[in-house]
Structures are given as structure tokens and as C-alpha cells.
Amino acid sequence: MILTIRLDSHYTKASIIHVHAPTNSAPESEKDDFNNQFEAAISTLPHCYLKVVTGDFIAQIGPKKDVIVRTSLEINVLHKI
């Protein structure tokens, strides 16, 4: 699933792309389709837009507790509240 939102304001133009990638157990054709759709979504955005990509790229379902995944939002926070 890929959701794209374009925001045009007086100060800036931005696109938010939110994705949910297929799980590792999904068929290769489903993973390839997702990759093609994601590439198409990115390539159709104007170059002057700020691009923000969020979502679940690993999409692992199950009790795998030894893996800790930090989102890019957690890693790239500029200001703490």
C-alpha cells in the first residue's frame, strides 16, 4: 500500500509518502510489484518538493523479539519535546 499526499503552501511544497511493504513471506511477485509502485510514486513527484517517506518497510509480522527496529522518524528527530 502506498499513499501519497502533496501539500502546497505559501512557504514550501512537500509530498508525504506513506507505505506498508509486503512481509518477507509474501510472494516475490508481490514484493516486486510494491517496489515498482514505490519507485513510480517517487519518480513522479516534482524535484522541487520536499519528500517525506514514512511507513513500515520491514513489515515483519510475528513474535521476533530479538530484533529492534527504529523508524526514521525516531532517528531523525531534530527537537525533543
C-alpha positions, 0 to 999 in steps of 0.5 A, a space after each residue: 500500500 502506498 499513499 501519497 499526499 502533496 501539500 502546497 503552501 505559501 512557504 514550501 511544497 512537500 509530498 508525504 509518502 506513506 507505505 506498508 511493504 509486503 512481509 518477507 513471506 509474501 510472494 516475490 511477485 508481490 514484493 516486486 510489484 510494491 517496489 515498482 509502485 514505490 519507485 513510480 510514486 517517487 519518480 513522479 513527484 516534482 524535484 522541487 518538493 520536499 519528500 517525506 517517506 514514512 511507513 513500515 518497510 520491514 513489515 515483519 509480522 510475528 513474535 521476533 523479539 530479538 530484533 529492534 527496529 527504529 523508524 526514521 522518524 525516531 532517528 531523525 528527530 531534530 527537537 525533543 519535546 
